[in-house]
Amino acid sequence: MPVEYRIGAPVTAVQVAEVFRSSGIRRPVDDLARIQKMIDNADLILSAWDGEELVGIARAVTDFSYCCYLSDLAVSNTHQRLGIGTELVNRLREHIGEEVALLLLSAPSAMNYYPQIGFNKADNAFLIKRVR
């Protein structure tokens, strides 16, 4: 069955936490209330589905005009290396349009992945890390 991509489809905290857990991305997967807040306060959620199973997610915060922050990109380990992450990013870029810059913070283990799908490394960013 081919993977189906959806924009704005409902997802649950349990589904998202499972994709995060399976993908290896570090998120507060045991704090479902926090995961729910992450879902509720995102401006855009693009999802990838294998039947009724959520297998990928791109969660973004944006003004739809100038910039978009891709806060999460995760694909279940059973579905990695199938182009799902790339397709989620491509569909996100198409949805926000070419006037909107797309930026993200990368996990150290993914630093080589993002240039392969069209991102350029930026040296002009600053960060105040979260406490937890």
Backbone as a printed PyTorch tensor [residue, N CA C, xyz], in Angstrom:
tensor([[[ 0.8480, -1.1810,  0.0000],
         [ 0.0000,  0.0000,  0.0000],
         [ 0.8930,  1.2440,  0.0000]],

        [[ 0.6330,  2.1890, -0.8940],
         [ 1.4680,  3.3940, -0.9290],
         [ 1.2040,  4.2960,  0.2840]],

        [[ 2.2130,  5.0620,  0.6350],
         [ 2.0880,  6.0160,  1.7280],
         [ 1.2050,  7.1670,  1.2680]],

        [[ 0.2870,  7.5810,  2.1400],
         [-0.6060,  8.7050,  1.8570],
         [-0.1490,  9.8970,  2.6920]],

        [[-0.1040, 11.0700,  2.0560],
         [ 0.3110, 12.2950,  2.7320],
         [-0.9010, 13.1800,  2.9620]],

        [[-0.9620, 13.7700,  4.1670],
         [-2.0970, 14.6170,  4.5130],
         [-1.6000, 15.9200,  5.1430]],

        [[-2.3030, 16.9870,  4.8620],
         [-2.0210, 18.2790,  5.4950],
         [-3.1780, 18.5780,  6.4370]],

        [[-2.8420, 18.8140,  7.6970],
         [-3.8470, 19.1970,  8.6710],
         [-4.7310, 18.0660,  9.1570]],

        [[-4.3790, 16.8300,  8.8650],
         [-5.1800, 15.7000,  9.3430],
         [-5.0110, 15.5640, 10.8530]],

        [[-6.0680, 15.1730, 11.5420],
         [-5.9480, 14.9960, 12.9870],
         [-4.9590, 13.8870, 13.3330]],

        [[-4.1540, 14.1470, 14.3370],
         [-3.2330, 13.1590, 14.8960],
         [-3.3820, 13.2130, 16.4140]],

        [[-3.1120, 12.0990, 17.0520],
         [-3.1980, 12.0680, 18.5100],
         [-1.8040, 12.1510, 19.1140]],

        [[-1.7670, 12.5360, 20.3680],
         [-0.4890, 12.5970, 21.0790],
         [ 0.1610, 11.2230, 21.1350]],

        [[-0.6370, 10.1950, 21.2980],
         [-0.1000,  8.8290, 21.3500],
         [ 0.5460,  8.4690, 20.0070]],

        [[-0.1310,  8.7800, 18.8970],
         [ 0.4220,  8.4770, 17.5760],
         [ 1.7300,  9.2260, 17.3400]],

        [[ 1.7350, 10.5140, 17.6600],
         [ 2.9210, 11.3400, 17.4310],
         [ 4.0670, 10.8700, 18.3190]],

        [[ 3.7770, 10.5930, 19.5830],
         [ 4.8220, 10.1150, 20.4900],
         [ 5.4270,  8.8110, 19.9810]],

        [[ 4.5980,  7.9430, 19.4260],
         [ 5.1090,  6.6800, 18.9090],
         [ 6.0260,  6.9040, 17.7010]],

        [[ 5.6500,  7.8060, 16.8110],
         [ 6.5280,  8.1160, 15.6700],
         [ 7.8410,  8.7140, 16.1850]],

        [[ 7.7600,  9.6480, 17.1230],
         [ 8.9810, 10.2240, 17.6960],
         [ 9.8500,  9.1300, 18.3040]],

        [[ 9.2400,  8.2770, 19.1090],
         [ 9.9880,  7.2130, 19.7940],
         [10.6590,  6.2950, 18.7690]],

        [[ 9.8920,  5.8770, 17.7720],
         [10.3950,  4.9500, 16.7670],
         [11.4800,  5.5720, 15.8940]],

        [[11.3390,  6.8640, 15.6130],
         [12.2740,  7.5310, 14.7030],
         [13.6380,  7.7710, 15.3260]],

        [[13.6650,  7.8570, 16.6470],
         [14.9160,  8.1770, 17.3270],
         [15.0570,  9.6490, 17.6650]],

        [[14.0970, 10.4840, 17.2430],
         [14.1400, 11.9080, 17.5620],
         [13.9190, 12.0710, 19.0700]],

        [[14.6280, 12.9980, 19.6550],
         [14.5140, 13.2150, 21.0970],
         [13.4270, 14.2450, 21.3740]],

        [[12.3150, 13.7660, 21.8750],
         [11.1800, 14.5900, 22.2510],
         [10.6140, 14.0350, 23.5540]],

        [[ 9.7770, 14.8060, 24.2610],
         [ 9.2310, 14.3390, 25.5490],
         [ 8.1150, 13.3160, 25.3600]],

        [[ 8.4640, 12.1410, 24.8510],
         [ 7.4710, 11.1510, 24.4470],
         [ 6.6620, 10.5680, 25.6040]],

        [[ 7.1560, 10.6940, 26.8120],
         [ 6.4100, 10.1880, 27.9660],
         [ 5.5120, 11.2420, 28.5840]],

        [[ 5.5290, 12.4440, 28.0490],
         [ 4.6960, 13.5410, 28.5300],
         [ 3.6480, 13.8460, 27.4510]],

        [[ 2.5920, 13.0450, 27.4390],
         [ 1.5930, 13.1670, 26.3760],
         [ 0.8660, 14.5040, 26.4050]],

        [[ 0.7210, 15.1080, 27.5800],
         [ 0.0930, 16.4380, 27.6490],
         [ 0.9450, 17.4570, 26.9100]],

        [[ 2.2520, 17.3410, 27.0400],
         [ 3.1520, 18.2630, 26.3450],
         [ 3.1320, 17.9970, 24.8340]],

        [[ 3.1310, 16.7300, 24.4460],
         [ 3.0220, 16.3810, 23.0230],
         [ 1.7210, 16.9550, 22.4570]],

        [[ 0.6270, 16.8640, 23.2170],
         [-0.6450, 17.4120, 22.7520],
         [-0.5490, 18.9210, 22.5570]],

        [[ 0.1130, 19.6220, 23.4650],
         [ 0.3040, 21.0670, 23.3040],
         [ 1.1320, 21.3660, 22.0640]],

        [[ 2.1240, 20.5230, 21.7890],
         [ 2.9380, 20.7030, 20.5830],
         [ 2.0670, 20.5730, 19.3330]],

        [[ 1.1490, 19.6290, 19.3480],
         [ 0.2350, 19.4340, 18.2220],
         [-0.7210, 20.6240, 18.1120]],

        [[-1.3340, 20.9770, 19.2310],
         [-2.3580, 22.0250, 19.2330],
         [-1.8230, 23.3810, 18.7900]],

        [[-0.5670, 23.6670, 19.0890],
         [-0.0170, 24.9900, 18.8250],
         [ 0.8060, 25.0780, 17.5520]],

        [[ 0.8840, 24.0000, 16.8050],
         [ 1.5590, 24.0350, 15.5040],
         [ 0.6560, 24.7380, 14.4980]],

        [[ 1.2710, 25.4610, 13.5810],
         [ 0.5070, 26.0890, 12.5000],
         [ 0.2340, 25.1170, 11.3680]],

        [[ 1.1390, 24.1690, 11.1760],
         [ 1.0100, 23.1920, 10.0910],
         [ 1.4740, 21.8310, 10.5800]],

        [[ 0.7000, 20.8340, 10.2790],
         [ 1.1290, 19.4560, 10.5060],
         [ 0.8960, 18.6970,  9.2130]],

        [[ 1.9600, 18.1500,  8.6810],
         [ 1.8920, 17.2710,  7.5270],
         [ 2.1810, 15.8710,  8.0410]],

        [[ 1.4110, 14.9220,  7.5850],
         [ 1.5670, 13.5700,  8.0990],
         [ 1.6540, 12.5730,  6.9630]],

        [[ 2.3130, 11.4560,  7.2590],
         [ 2.4410, 10.3550,  6.3070],
         [ 1.8150,  9.1270,  6.9450]],

        [[ 0.9800,  8.4400,  6.1790],
         [ 0.1960,  7.3280,  6.6940],
         [ 0.4110,  6.0870,  5.8430]],

        [[ 0.5980,  4.9690,  6.5060],
         [ 0.6110,  3.6570,  5.8730],
         [-0.6730,  2.9830,  6.3370]],

        [[-1.7010,  3.0720,  5.5230],
         [-3.0320,  2.6430,  5.9600],
         [-3.5090,  3.5850,  7.0510]],

        [[-3.8340,  3.0580,  8.2100],
         [-4.2750,  3.8870,  9.3300],
         [-3.1440,  4.1690, 10.3220]],

        [[-1.9130,  3.7570,  9.9820],
         [-0.7690,  3.9630, 10.8680],
         [-0.0170,  5.2440, 10.4920]],

        [[ 0.1290,  6.1230, 11.4670],
         [ 0.9540,  7.3100, 11.2720],
         [ 2.4100,  6.8670, 11.2340]],

        [[ 3.1110,  7.1840, 10.1390],
         [ 4.5040,  6.7460, 10.0030],
         [ 5.4720,  7.9110,  9.8300]],

        [[ 4.9490,  9.1220,  9.6520],
         [ 5.8230, 10.2860,  9.5120],
         [ 5.0840, 11.5550,  9.8340]],

        [[ 5.8430, 12.5460, 10.3170],
         [ 5.2310, 13.8160, 10.6700],
         [ 6.2160, 14.9460, 10.4530]],

        [[ 5.6930, 16.0490,  9.9590],
         [ 6.4230, 17.3200,  9.8860],
         [ 5.5390, 18.3360, 10.6020]],

        [[ 6.0760, 18.9480, 11.6460],
         [ 5.3150, 19.9170, 12.4370],
         [ 6.0170, 21.2580, 12.3200]],

        [[ 5.2490, 22.3150, 11.9780],
         [ 5.8660, 23.6080, 11.6900],
         [ 5.1050, 24.7560, 12.3460]],

        [[ 5.8650, 25.8080, 12.6330],
         [ 5.3300, 27.0740, 13.1300],
         [ 5.6980, 28.1230, 12.0900]],

        [[ 4.6980, 28.8850, 11.6170],
         [ 4.9520, 29.8040, 10.5120],
         [ 4.0090, 30.9980, 10.5320]],

        [[ 4.4270, 32.0640,  9.8520],
         [ 3.5530, 33.2160,  9.6150],
         [ 2.9630, 33.1620,  8.2040]],

        [[ 3.3040, 32.1360,  7.4310],
         [ 2.8280, 31.9250,  6.0590],
         [ 3.1930, 33.0720,  5.1170]],

        [[ 4.1640, 33.8730,  5.5130],
         [ 4.5160, 35.0340,  4.7110],
         [ 6.0200, 35.2010,  4.5320]],

        [[ 6.7780, 34.9660,  5.6040],
         [ 8.2070, 35.2780,  5.5720],
         [ 9.0810, 34.1250,  6.0590]],

        [[ 8.6270, 33.4590,  7.1280],
         [ 9.4590, 32.3760,  7.6470],
         [ 8.6070, 31.2330,  8.1980]],

        [[ 9.2170, 30.0650,  8.2080],
         [ 8.5880, 28.8560,  8.7180],
         [ 9.6630, 28.0600,  9.4460]],

        [[ 9.3660, 27.6890, 10.6690],
         [10.2850, 26.8760, 11.4670],
         [ 9.7760, 25.4440, 11.4780]],

        [[10.5600, 24.5420, 10.9370],
         [10.2220, 23.1180, 10.9370],
         [10.6920, 22.5500, 12.2700]],

        [[ 9.7680, 22.4430, 13.2080],
         [10.1390, 22.0660, 14.5650],
         [10.2960, 20.5640, 14.7390]],

        [[ 9.6450, 19.7700, 13.9200],
         [ 9.7930, 18.3140, 13.9880],
         [ 9.7170, 17.7230, 12.5920]],

        [[10.6240, 16.8230, 12.3180],
         [10.5450, 15.9750, 11.1310],
         [10.9460, 14.5870, 11.6040]],

        [[ 9.9960, 13.6720, 11.5880],
         [10.2630, 12.3300, 12.1130],
         [ 9.5530, 11.2890, 11.2590]],

        [[10.2480, 10.1770, 11.0460],
         [ 9.6930,  9.0460, 10.3060],
         [ 9.9800,  7.7840, 11.1140]],

        [[ 8.9780,  6.9580, 11.2870],
         [ 9.1430,  5.6950, 12.0190],
         [10.2900,  4.8890, 11.4280]],

        [[11.0220,  4.2050, 12.2960],
         [12.1970,  3.4700, 11.8110],
         [11.8380,  2.4050, 10.7810]],

        [[10.6200,  1.8840, 10.8340],
         [10.1930,  0.8740,  9.8570],
         [ 9.9750,  1.4640,  8.4660]],

        [[ 9.8880,  2.7960,  8.3870],
         [ 9.5980,  3.4510,  7.1140],
         [10.6930,  4.4420,  6.6910]],

        [[11.8190,  4.4090,  7.3830],
         [12.9170,  5.2960,  7.0120],
         [13.5900,  4.8100,  5.7330]],

        [[14.2510,  5.7340,  5.0670],
         [14.9790,  5.4770,  3.8140],
         [14.0450,  5.1130,  2.6530]],

        [[12.8040,  5.6010,  2.7470],
         [11.8440,  5.4010,  1.6600],
         [11.4610,  6.7260,  1.0040]],

        [[12.1070,  7.8200,  1.4340],
         [11.8220,  9.1280,  0.8640],
         [10.6830,  9.8670,  1.5470]],

        [[10.1920,  9.3510,  2.6600],
         [ 9.0500,  9.9640,  3.3300],
         [ 9.4180, 11.3160,  3.9220]],

        [[10.5650, 11.4180,  4.5870],
         [10.9950, 12.7030,  5.1430],
         [11.1710, 13.7430,  4.0540]],

        [[11.8000, 13.3520,  2.9660],
         [11.9860, 14.2570,  1.8320],
         [10.6460, 14.7210,  1.2770]],

        [[ 9.7150, 13.7970,  1.1430],
         [ 8.4010, 14.1450,  0.6040],
         [ 7.6420, 15.0700,  1.5550]],

        [[ 7.7430, 14.8420,  2.8540],
         [ 7.0980, 15.7360,  3.8180],
         [ 7.6610, 17.1490,  3.6850]],

        [[ 8.9740, 17.2730,  3.5610],
         [ 9.5970, 18.5940,  3.4020],
         [ 9.1710, 19.2230,  2.0820]],

        [[ 9.1640, 18.4520,  1.0040],
         [ 8.7510, 18.9890, -0.2950],
         [ 7.3150, 19.4990, -0.2580]],

        [[ 6.4370, 18.7470,  0.3590],
         [ 5.0340, 19.1680,  0.4420],
         [ 4.8740, 20.3830,  1.3550]],

        [[ 5.6640, 20.4420,  2.4120],
         [ 5.6490, 21.6250,  3.2740],
         [ 6.1010, 22.8460,  2.4930]],

        [[ 7.1940, 22.7260,  1.7640],
         [ 7.6960, 23.8470,  0.9620],
         [ 6.6630, 24.2930, -0.0650]],

        [[ 6.0260, 23.3550, -0.7100],
         [ 4.9920, 23.6850, -1.6920],
         [ 3.8310, 24.4230, -1.0220]],

        [[ 3.4620, 23.9850,  0.1610],
         [ 2.3190, 24.5790,  0.8730],
         [ 2.6130, 26.0070,  1.3350]],

        [[ 3.8270, 26.2550,  1.8340],
         [ 4.1420, 27.5960,  2.3490],
         [ 4.5360, 28.5590,  1.2370]],

        [[ 4.9860, 28.0510,  0.1050],
         [ 5.3480, 28.9020, -1.0280],
         [ 6.7970, 29.3520, -0.9960]],

        [[ 7.2570, 29.8450, -2.1190],
         [ 8.6770, 30.1770, -2.2750],
         [ 9.0770, 31.5020, -1.6330]],

        [[ 8.1220, 32.3050, -1.1830],
         [ 8.4650, 33.5510, -0.4720],
         [ 8.8240, 33.2980,  0.9880]],

        [[ 8.5780, 32.0990,  1.4830],
         [ 8.7580, 31.7760,  2.8880],
         [10.0360, 30.9570,  3.0790]],

        [[10.9340, 31.4610,  3.9340],
         [12.1500, 30.7260,  4.2630],
         [11.8060, 29.5910,  5.2180]],

        [[12.4350, 28.4360,  5.0090],
         [12.2300, 27.2730,  5.8680],
         [13.5100, 27.0260,  6.6500]],

        [[13.3900, 26.9920,  7.9750],
         [14.5620, 26.7660,  8.8020],
         [14.2760, 25.7130,  9.8490]],

        [[15.3390, 25.1300, 10.3840],
         [15.2040, 24.1060, 11.4100],
         [16.4850, 24.0110, 12.2210]],

        [[16.3670, 23.3580, 13.3570],
         [17.5200, 22.9710, 14.1540],
         [17.7030, 21.4790, 13.9400]],

        [[18.9210, 21.0690, 13.6700],
         [19.1900, 19.6620, 13.3820],
         [19.8000, 18.9630, 14.5810]],

        [[19.3930, 17.7180, 14.7690],
         [20.1060, 16.8500, 15.7050],
         [21.4740, 16.5750, 15.1080]],

        [[22.4950, 16.4200, 15.9460],
         [23.8370, 16.1440, 15.4050],
         [23.8640, 14.9620, 14.4450]],

        [[23.0790, 13.9450, 14.7100],
         [23.0830, 12.7550, 13.8590],
         [22.4520, 12.9910, 12.4880]],

        [[21.7280, 14.1090, 12.3110],
         [21.0570, 14.3850, 11.0360],
         [21.7400, 15.4860, 10.2300]],

        [[22.8880, 15.9510, 10.6830],
         [23.5670, 17.0680, 10.0090],
         [23.8960, 16.7660,  8.5450]],

        [[24.1300, 15.5230,  8.2130],
         [24.4400, 15.1700,  6.8300],
         [23.1910, 14.9290,  5.9940]],

        [[22.0530, 14.7330,  6.6450],
         [20.8030, 14.4540,  5.9340],
         [20.2320, 15.7070,  5.2800]],

        [[20.1550, 16.7860,  6.0180],
         [19.4390, 17.9680,  5.5240],
         [20.0350, 18.5860,  4.2640]],

        [[21.3550, 18.6540,  4.1040],
         [21.8670, 19.1620,  2.8220],
         [21.4480, 18.2940,  1.6270]],

        [[21.2180, 17.0170,  1.8610],
         [20.8100, 16.1180,  0.7760],
         [19.4010, 16.4050,  0.2800]],

        [[18.5940, 17.1000,  1.0980],
         [17.2110, 17.3740,  0.6780],
         [16.9700, 18.8660,  0.4650]],

        [[18.0490, 19.6210,  0.2370],
         [17.8970, 21.0040, -0.1970],
         [18.1730, 22.0870,  0.8230]],

        [[18.5050, 21.7290,  2.0550],
         [18.8150, 22.7360,  3.0630],
         [20.2690, 23.1690,  2.9650]],

        [[20.5110, 24.4420,  3.2260],
         [21.8610, 24.9650,  3.3320],
         [22.1730, 25.1950,  4.8070]],

        [[23.4010, 24.8920,  5.1930],
         [23.8090, 25.1050,  6.5820],
         [23.9270, 26.6010,  6.8400]],

        [[23.4210, 27.0460,  7.9870],
         [23.4780, 28.4610,  8.3560],
         [24.3980, 28.6330,  9.5570]],

        [[25.2080, 29.6600,  9.5120],
         [26.1110, 29.9540, 10.6250],
         [25.6770, 31.2000, 11.3950]],

        [[24.4950, 31.6940, 11.1010],
         [24.0620, 32.9550, 11.7000],
         [22.8310, 32.7710, 12.5800]],

        [[22.8420, 31.7440, 13.3780],
         [21.7040, 31.4660, 14.2630],
         [22.1480, 31.5280, 15.7210]],

        [[21.1930, 31.7840, 16.5830],
         [21.4420, 31.8240, 18.0180],
         [20.3500, 31.0270, 18.7100]],

        [[20.6430, 30.5370, 19.8960],
         [19.7240, 29.6480, 20.5860],
         [19.7990, 29.8730, 22.0860]],

        [[18.6530, 29.9550, 22.7160],
         [18.5460, 29.8500, 24.1660],
         [17.8650, 28.5110, 24.4070]],

        [[18.5930, 27.5540, 24.9680],
         [18.0600, 26.2070, 25.1250],
         [16.9630, 26.1580, 26.1820]],

        [[16.0300, 25.2340, 25.9640],
         [14.9660, 25.0140, 26.9440],
         [15.5580, 24.3510, 28.1820]],

        [[14.8750, 24.4900, 29.2850],
         [15.3340, 23.8950, 30.5330],
         [15.0540, 22.3920, 30.5390]],

        [[13.9080, 22.0060, 30.0100],
         [13.5900, 20.5760, 29.9470],
         [12.8980, 20.2270, 28.6570]]])
